[in-house]
């Protein structure tokens, strides 16, 4: 059977597809609406389409919503390197400038959330407001992996297998991406994903080199923990965050445990709000879009969000 190609990600809807260049890399973006810019950053093992509900609700609320395929995913460029969080954060900050803005509301899920946290430290002027979804602060995740062996470390044990060369890529794409479907099902709450949704993610993940690029995110994070680049990154991430922050998390998340994420507020000096989405697992913006959007848009409409 032939491998899918990048045309699969150009799913039609009330939005526009185009390419934007930032820092020498071409990114596929999807945008809708006018108003303050909201940059939407997806996680693993997904692509821009994970924000399809918010690409409708945010424009209706008066925002310009832009979802992007991250480096290595979907129809964006897939260079051989650059899958460390500082480089990825630079990608997102460059995108904001390429879109004609100096700063944006940044909403990131999973890996998109980790790089959103990173942006808020390394390029704070680019992040007007921060919304990490199912994503603890990177230092909070690091401490939980080392300090909670029967909790977060066990929940993340799948990533140990990702450190091997070649084999994990083959496992993720074998049998029409069946493992991608299993991960979505394992990490979500009840009644999600529907078969057609899972098939879309399985097919797009089989685009050539996407699986390898996606695994490079995990490999950098694991292997850098005791390397000089990882230690430099950890030191820089101790800086306090000055962007108002809304942290959203699924109450049933078995992939990133709520208790792992909940300690992230200690790194935020600005107003900070923590909200659990009941009945949702690791993908609350897709599993419970109405509840998710109510929390997000309600917070965005508050000019002075409380702590």
Buried (B, 14 or more C-beta within 10 A) or exposed (E): EEEBEBEBBEBEEEBEBEEBEBBEBEBBBBBBBEEBBBBBBBBBBBBBBBBBBBBBBBBEBEBBBBBBBBBBBBBBBBBEEBBBBBBBBBBBBBBBBBBEBEBBBBBBBBBBBBBBBBBBBBBBEBBBBBBBBBBBBBBBBBBBBEEBEEBBBEBBEBBEEBEEEEEBBEBBBEEBBBBBBEBBEEBBBEEBBEEEBBBBBBBBBBBEEBBBBBBBBBBBBBEBBEEEEBEEBBEEBEEEBBBBBBBBBBBBBBBBBBEBBBBBBEBBEBBBBBBBBEBBBBBBBBBBBEBBBBBBBEBBEEEEBEE
